[in-house]
Amino acid sequence: MVTHVHSKHQYWAQVIGQSLPEILGLNEQSIDKVISSLAQEQICSPPALKGERILVHLAPLPQILCADDACVVCVLPVPTLGILEKEAATDDPSPPTPALDYAVFNAVFNDARDAIILVDNTFHVLAANRKAQRVYAPRPDQPLTSLNFLPMIDPKDQKNVLSAFEKLKEGTSWRTSLVTINKTGTQIPVKCKIRCLNTQGVQLYQIMLRDLRRHMALEKDLIQSRQAVAGMNIALKQVLLNVEEEKQELKEELVQQVREEVLPAVDRLVKEDSVLVREAFKSALQDKIADLSDVHSGPLQLSTLLTPRETDVCRLIQQGWQGRAIADELSISFETLQTHRKNIRHKLGLKGAGISLVTFLQQHSPL
């Protein structure tokens, strides 16, 4: 039942004592639905207004103000197609200004992906869309319109926001990045845009908040990916450098053995007059050349030739581990691992043998 009316409109001044559903042309179930919904708004057409559409906004009163269930009803006119057609039929040659249907505006406002909040110059929240309600309301059933927006801003950013509010004039806007605080106390970095509006002489502020957490997380992942790629590039360069060093070592050892063992035999073979002696030198030279390319094929007791740490390195190489992984597993630096590999090749007689340590170890039983 209507108990009080604050309006100069003749129709509304006469409805005291009447039932609200009858006045609005709605049933009680529709009224209850509007009160229990988050938007708490409804467009209807009261019978007594002869087809005029109105927007009804209901706000339940808290128990501290009213013992019984009660609510405040705000009624606003909604432009209709009939009004627009009437304006278009006048003699004014200028085209009529299109009116935005409130239902369309309300749908766009509530379904926006960014939180949108409308406040007055004291930061009291006048309206908020679903995203803002979901993120910043203390409880799902408590509308933001009962709160002040300023405490939702991190204290270190409040001074800048207050300064911007003082400088903004009608039609101007201000953008910044700041931190807001949601209902659970979580800090949310946002991109904030504040626009100054003027409605019937009243200065209002539209605040749009874009959550930057996902964007910042993607940027962090991108930085980590770039760092990982950079680390892989460094490791690859080190591996290639080690391969080149090993190739150079093999080449130098082979050249040294040729100079020390093969070339002297060739000189003596050339200078020797006896055919039998030349044949003997030829056979010895062939054997020496065969030794240079021969690979140790007999079984070796590797554990008797290597230290325990070198044996660990060989065991992991047999299992298919790579350089960096072996170093991490044995808690040694990559450079120390390379020193172990060189010592192992030397002890196993692989220097100048033309075979890699990996291939050699794969030809032997597991350690």
BELKA-V93272 format. One record per backbone hydrogen bond with DSSP energy under -0.5 kcal/mol. CO is the residue of the C=O (numbers start at 0). NH is the residue of the N-H. E is the energy in kcal/mol with one decimal. If there is no record, write none. Layout:
[[CO,NH,E] [CO,NH,E]]
//
This chain:
[[1,16,-2.8] [4,6,-0.5] [8,12,-1.7] [9,13,-0.6] [10,13,-1.2] [11,14,-1.2] [14,17,-2.3] [17,1,-2.4] [18,22,-2.1] [19,23,-2.4] [20,24,-1.3] [20,25,-2.2] [26,30,-1.8] [27,31,-2.7] [28,32,-2.1] [29,33,-2.2] [30,34,-2.3] [31,35,-2.2] [32,36,-1.2] [39,57,-2.1] [41,43,-0.5] [41,55,-3.4] [43,53,-2.8] [45,48,-1.2] [45,50,-0.6] [46,49,-1.6] [48,51,-0.9] [52,77,-1.8] [53,43,-2.3] [53,55,-0.6] [54,56,-0.5] [54,75,-2.4] [55,41,-2.1] [56,73,-3.0] [58,71,-2.5] [61,64,-1.6] [61,65,-1.4] [69,60,-2.7] [71,58,-2.4] [71,73,-0.5] [73,56,-2.6] [75,54,-3.5] [79,83,-1.7] [80,84,-2.5] [81,85,-2.1] [82,86,-2.2] [83,87,-2.1] [84,88,-1.1] [86,89,-1.2] [95,97,-0.5] [98,100,-0.5] [100,104,-2.2] [101,105,-3.0] [102,106,-1.9] [103,107,-2.4] [104,108,-2.8] [105,109,-2.5] [106,110,-1.9] [107,111,-0.6] [108,111,-0.6] [114,208,-3.1] [115,128,-2.0] [116,118,-0.5] [116,206,-3.4] [117,125,-3.7] [117,126,-1.5] [118,204,-2.6] [119,122,-2.0] [122,148,-3.2] [123,119,-1.5] [126,117,-2.9] [128,132,-2.4] [129,133,-2.9] [130,134,-2.0] [131,135,-2.7] [131,136,-0.5] [132,136,-1.4] [134,182,-1.4] [138,141,-1.6] [140,142,-0.7] [142,145,-1.5] [143,146,-2.4] [146,124,-2.1] [148,151,-1.9] [149,152,-2.1] [151,180,-3.1] [153,156,-2.4] [153,157,-0.9] [154,157,-0.5] [154,158,-0.6] [156,160,-1.7] [157,161,-2.7] [158,162,-2.1] [159,163,-2.1] [160,164,-2.4] [161,165,-1.7] [162,166,-1.2] [163,167,-1.8] [168,171,-2.4] [171,195,-2.7] [173,193,-2.9] [175,191,-3.1] [177,189,-3.0] [178,153,-2.9] [179,187,-3.3] [181,184,-1.8] [185,181,-2.3] [186,188,-0.5] [187,179,-2.7] [188,211,-2.8] [189,177,-1.9] [189,191,-0.6] [190,209,-2.3] [191,175,-2.3] [192,207,-2.8] [193,173,-2.2] [194,205,-2.9] [195,170,-2.3] [196,203,-2.2] [197,199,-0.6] [198,201,-1.8] [200,202,-0.5] [201,198,-2.8] [201,203,-0.6] [203,196,-3.2] [204,118,-2.5] [204,206,-0.6] [205,194,-2.6] [205,207,-0.5] [206,116,-2.8] [207,192,-2.2] [207,209,-0.5] [208,114,-1.9] [208,210,-0.6] [209,190,-2.2] [211,215,-2.8] [212,216,-2.2] [213,217,-2.4] [214,218,-2.0] [215,219,-2.3] [216,220,-2.4] [217,221,-2.3] [218,222,-2.3] [219,223,-2.4] [220,224,-2.4] [221,225,-2.4] [222,226,-2.4] [223,227,-2.4] [224,228,-2.6] [225,229,-2.5] [226,230,-2.5] [227,231,-2.3] [228,232,-2.4] [229,233,-2.2] [230,234,-2.4] [231,235,-2.7] [232,236,-2.6] [233,237,-2.2] [234,238,-2.4] [235,239,-2.7] [236,240,-2.3] [237,241,-2.4] [238,242,-2.5] [239,243,-2.4] [240,244,-2.3] [241,245,-2.5] [242,246,-2.6] [243,247,-2.4] [244,248,-2.3] [245,249,-2.4] [246,250,-2.4] [247,251,-2.5] [248,252,-2.6] [249,253,-2.4] [250,254,-2.5] [251,255,-2.3] [252,256,-2.4] [253,257,-2.3] [254,258,-2.4] [255,259,-2.4] [256,260,-2.6] [256,261,-1.0] [257,261,-0.7] [257,262,-2.8] [260,264,-0.7] [261,265,-2.1] [262,266,-2.5] [263,267,-2.2] [264,268,-2.1] [265,269,-2.2] [266,270,-1.9] [267,271,-1.3] [273,277,-2.3] [274,278,-2.6] [275,279,-2.0] [276,280,-2.8] [277,281,-2.7] [278,282,-2.3] [279,283,-2.4] [280,284,-2.7] [281,285,-2.4] [282,286,-2.2] [283,287,-2.1] [284,288,-2.4] [285,289,-2.4] [286,290,-2.1] [287,291,-1.6] [288,292,-1.1] [289,293,-0.7] [294,296,-0.5] [299,301,-1.4] [300,303,-1.4] [300,304,-0.7] [301,304,-1.2] [301,305,-1.7] [306,310,-2.6] [307,311,-2.0] [308,312,-2.0] [309,313,-2.3] [310,314,-2.5] [311,315,-2.2] [312,316,-2.1] [313,317,-2.4] [314,318,-1.4] [315,320,-2.4] [316,319,-1.4] [321,325,-2.5] [322,326,-2.3] [323,327,-2.4] [324,328,-2.4] [325,329,-2.3] [326,330,-0.5] [326,331,-2.5] [327,330,-0.7] [332,336,-1.9] [333,337,-2.0] [334,338,-1.8] [335,339,-2.2] [336,340,-2.2] [337,341,-2.1] [338,342,-2.3] [339,343,-2.5] [340,344,-2.5] [341,345,-2.1] [342,346,-2.5] [343,347,-2.3] [344,349,-3.0] [344,350,-0.7] [345,348,-1.0] [349,352,-2.2] [355,359,-2.2] [356,360,-2.5] [357,361,-2.0] [358,362,-0.8] [359,362,-0.9] [360,363,-1.4]]
//
